[in-house]
Each structure stands twice: as structure tokens, then as C-alpha cells.
Amino acid sequence: MPAVLIGDRLRAVATYDFSPRFSARVRGWICHPLGVLLLAGAVSLLCGLFLHAQGFVLGGGVLAVVALGVIWPWLSVRGLAGAVAFDRSRASEGDAVEVRLTLRNRLPWAAWGLAVKAGFGGSSDPVAGVSTAPRRRTALCRWTLTLSCRGVYPLVTPRLSTGFPFGLWENSRALTIEGPLVVWPRTYPVGPIPPVGGDRQVEGNVSRSKVGTNGDVLGVRPYRRGDSPRRIHWGQSARHDRLVVCELESNSRPVIQLVLDADPCVHAGTGPDSSREWAIRVAASFAKGWLADGAQVGLSWGGHDIPPASGQSQLHTILDALAALPSDTPQPLADVLACPKCKGFRDGLQVIVTTDHTHAHGGCGACEAEDQRWVVLKAGAFADSVNVASCGHCPTPWLLIDSADAIPALLKGGWREARHGS
């Protein structure tokens, strides 16, 4: 009977569930070379204490190796100072960017086995390696970096680390950043600007065949008091025996507000291939293409708004904002559209970029509005997610994107105005 009780107690102890964090730490120390050497040194000292004095010699040698493997990297990084700079301040996804590291070593001996870690992705793998930093000298290191996802880099402060000579323990030192690198979303050519309703016009280079005071001749009409004499059509005036003036066309600049649904809850996938990142690329493509065509373009997303404007500075403002867009923007699309900036938008066109998760629940009837265009991404095509069933009453959106591979072709000619001309 006691043997059975002892066996049960042993089984109970063996099946006890220790804390996962505690067990992970223990496994990490035991499996680490430093932990193995410390254990070997402790066993050697115990052997020297209880068995033979030669154990002290072995233990001292092991502890000397441990001390050298820990102290040498610490001393090496204490004398190093580095600064990271980029060859440009802005780039796009997929562009090759040259990174320069200016490294100063103040120590009377060289530092070996250096690596630049962190700051350029979610992995802790080295970004670049530096074989040696000469003593009391300044070294200049260059390497090429290709970033596949938008953002403001470095994401965190990069560090210069070394584990030389044995790799038992790594010590690191923070690097100075001379200037951040803003990586814009990748953009694609887009089709023509859809017809924009309303009477809001400003001088521009996009013809909309509206009556104005300059541009090409649209037709003729009777003279009105205040018309310029230069616009009198003398031939038609002589034929009709009254003054007839030319009706001129006004070059209008359409006003477009892009509304981005950045709520992570309605998107699927992670990383550069997620539906959220592709929605950002779609909005960036519309902004770049239509600003180049002379439109006034603005951007709104959860809690932020960029008023419509034109020109290259507006393009930089929009792309910079999209590059710095944080991942924690949980405001639903319905709240974004209900804000004063979006709800009070008049005399222009709203282009809403979202997914079928939002569209199926809250977009019923919205696709038929004359002053709105809906761009809907099927979230299930960008990750293994469950598709939300449509309510059956939503009309076909202005642009439906069901594959990442089809996005370039759809943006260039996936809607009626692009297929048949505006």
C-alpha cells in the first residue's frame, strides 16, 4: 500500500504543469552554450571539492572562457559609436535603398564580428554584418536594402551587436539615425477620372465641357450685358442682325475624396500581402494617378482627414500619411463616413476603399449613390478567412477586386469610364 501511494505521488509530481514562461526560460538557459559552460564549471568545482584538486583547474579554465566570452563583447561595444543614414528620404515598396553606416571605434584594439540588428522588419536576424572595426578609426560601411512593406524606417532603433569571440553572450549598442526613410505604398497606373457632379470648379487641366470664361469654344449665344467684346462672333452677329458671342469651355478640376477603411477587423491576412496593405496600395494608386491628371484629391481614414488639394506637395502629403498609417486604427467605416469631413463633403466624388466584410453588412444601397464609388476587396482572396455572406440586396460595386494578381489590370481599366472613356 505505501508503495502505491509513493508511486501516485511521483506521477502527480511528474504531471505537474509548470508555468510555460518558467519552463521556456529554463530550457533556454540549459540549451544555451553559456548555460552549458556554467553547469560544466559548477560540476568541475564540485569535483575538485569532493574528489580531486584537478577539478579546480578544469573549473577555472571553463570559468575563464565564460568570463572572456562575456566581458570581451561588452568592452568592444563600449568603444563603438555608429550612425545610420539613407541615400534618400523617400522610396517605394520594392525599391533598392542604399544604407550607410558610419562606425567610429575609440578603443586601442579592433572590434570583430559586428552585426546590425532590428529596425527593418519583424525578424531579429542580422540586417548587415561588419567583419571588423579598425582601432581608433572611422569606418564607412554600405549595403543595399529592399523593403517589401510600407512604413517609416527604422521601425525601432537598430542596434550594433557582437558576440565575439565565442558567441556565448551578445552585447549591443544603439545606433544613431540621421534621418528616417519613408517607404511609400506601391502604386499602379489607374484609369480616367470618373465624371464628377456638382458645380465646384477651379482652374486646371481636366476638361469637363462646362461653361466658363476660357478654354475652347462650345457654341454661340446672344450677347449679354457685361460680355467681353472680344468674344463677339461678328459673322453670326451680321447674319442674325444682333450681337452674338462665343460660349467658351471652362477647364475644371474635379474634387475627389478617398475614404480608406483601415479597420483591421474587416481585413484578412498579415504582412505585405494582407488585404489591408492592398487597400492602402489601391488608395495610393488613385491618389497618384488622379493628381497627375489634375484633380483635387483628399484622403480620410479613421480619425484623420487630408483636405482635397492638388499638386506634387499634396501627393507627398497623402503618400507620407499612408506610409505612416498605424496598424491600430479600429474605427469602423460607418463612423468614418459619419464624421463631419466625410458627411459634409459636397460637389465632388467620394471613392470608398473597403472589403466585402464591411460592404456585405453596411453597404446596402450605397453602391447606387451618384456621388460615391465603392471599391470592394474580397478579404478571403488575401488569406484563409471565412467569407461573409452577402445580404443579396447589394448591387455590384463600382470596382470589385477578388485577387491580388488582378489589381493592376483592374485599376487601369476595371470600371465603365476606363473601358469606354470618360
Phi, psi and omega in degrees: 000313177299323179299321179296319180295318179297319178297318178298319179296318179297319178295323179295319178292321182293328182266009180292133184269101176288164179299133180301322180294319180294315181294325178294319177297316181297314179298321180297319180289319182292321182278346180283142179303325179295319178295321178296316180293321178296320178295319178295320177296319179295318179295321179296318178295322177294322177294321178293331181282323187250339185248296184209149183293340178296340176297329178294324179296313179296316179296320178296321177296318179296316180293329176294319176298318179297315181297317179294320180291339180262318185284320183298312176299324179296316178293323183296314183284340179295332182262008183254145174216130184224155178225135181254134178222153178249156181282355177206165180264340181224146177208175177243163179303132180091351178285145175273122183244134177274130179249134179245131177244116175263114189243125180246125179248116181266356185278157178281006175226159183282158175248134184240164173063044182270152179212143175264124184233154174069164175100340187234021178165177182279349183272153176267009179293152180298138176277322179207153179243144178238118185294316182205151173242109185300152183291137176049045180218164174249123181250147178244118181246141179230144170206162182257135183235130177244117183256130185264357182223144181297165179151176175251110186257148000286147181292322172227168181293120177291155183231145175262118187235158176207146175236011181297138014260342189251349183071020180285325185210129180263136172242147186221164179218137182291143178261151177273140179254118180286331178187141182287161175249119178265116180259113180284156172295152176292139182239158181228155176298143181239164180282185184293161179291130177296156176301134183249127178278178179095168184254005182285123180220147170222164181296135180194197184238018179252113183281131179234013176055046176249150183290135179205206184245006177209176180100197181284164180279124176271327183172200179233161178204164178296152181294139175239148182299129182105348178293146179291136177298338180291343181266004180289131176266101189291327179295312179291329178294319178292323181292320183263359178059035174200161183288130178233133181244160179276136175268121184261157178268145177254132174279115183256156178244107183299149179250123185231135175245116176272128179245117183256126175273097183261012180293118182299339184292336183259002180251163182229154179088169179225157176078198185295339183262011179285161179294331178294316179293323178289327175295322176295320179294322178296314178297319178296323179295316177299315182298314182293315182293317184281331172294323177294333178275359175101007181278161169266123187234135174236172183218136177227140172210187189310100175081005182225153181209135173246113184299150179298136176202179182229171176101172182292327179294325177293322177298316178296322180296316182291313182293325176296319179294319178292325178294323182268009183298121182285165181278342182259075175237078189277009183290125181295160181296325180299322178289325178295315180291338180273354180290157184301324182295321180275318182292327180270008180287125182227166175055044178192193184237133174260128175246115187254123180252117184210192178240171180290344176296318177280318186296322183292329184265322189238005185254014184300123179083345184289332182292344182269356181292138183287332183261016178226147172229128183256128173250115188243122175262134175281110186297327181296341180280350183250358177190169178278073180244162179279124179289140178277129181292135179286152182283347178091351181251355182279127176289169179295130181292167180300322178216119180249122183248114182246009179198142178291327181292335183271356185297315179302317180290322181292320180293330181278333181196045184261001179232171190300316182296328180283328182282321186247001181088146181272000000 
